[in-house]
């Protein structure tokens, strides 16, 4: 009997603070343990598409280099963090498919043959797939940060779910840098939790219609404490691309604490 064709997986993660997850930082242990579980839950992909919070362009842009270098796009960390290696290859053919799907949906998408992989890709993937034996492509955010446009990007890419590809939205469900480095108080924990609770319900509740789920994601700023948790939304928007691809509640939610804040990941 022929093997059943493997379908893809879509995963939104919180990727932590710079290279700290790879440096043994104690405040990232729960997050690292969560990422290590992921490859057990999904089929090993033949390729990975990463939508990183750390890349914004005027229009959707796709890496198309065969052997991208790494971008150590963080500052003030130990010297060893600038020696990290993750020699995954690119996938120009997959990049071409992405471009075609986006252009078919009237997005003015372009390729970039020079950009390397940023830490939104190599930090989590070094934890999940340390062998670096899966080709990777990065897809940028649009610097307008329009939530509906990012959902539409996901919808345009939905046909890729029929292939054995992992789509990884690499962001952070809480991303207030000032709060990370301020003393934790009952008030700050409550503010963190109110948004996190709303986000988890939005992403997983089967009581919501898809119309309502999409509306809540588009109008994410109206959620409790939204702007406290995301003064700028670039770490949330990879989630919108993930949802746009699937148009359904996430099958699993993974809660954890990282850097003293409650955060989450979602698997479709």
Secondary structure as UniProt FT lines:
FT   STRAND          9..14
FT   TURN            18..19
FT   HELIX           20..22
FT   TURN            23..24
FT   HELIX           26..28
FT   HELIX           29..41
FT   STRAND          47..57
FT   STRAND          61..63
FT   HELIX           79..82
FT   HELIX           92..104
FT   TURN            105..106
FT   STRAND          110..112
FT   HELIX           119..128
FT   TURN            130..131
FT   STRAND          135..142
FT   TURN            143..144
FT   HELIX           147..156
FT   HELIX           158..162
FT   STRAND          165..171
FT   HELIX           177..180
FT   HELIX           186..204
FT   TURN            206..207
FT   HELIX           210..218
FT   HELIX           220..222
FT   TURN            224..225
FT   HELIX           226..229
FT   HELIX           234..246
FT   STRAND          252..258
FT   TURN            259..260
FT   STRAND          261..267
//
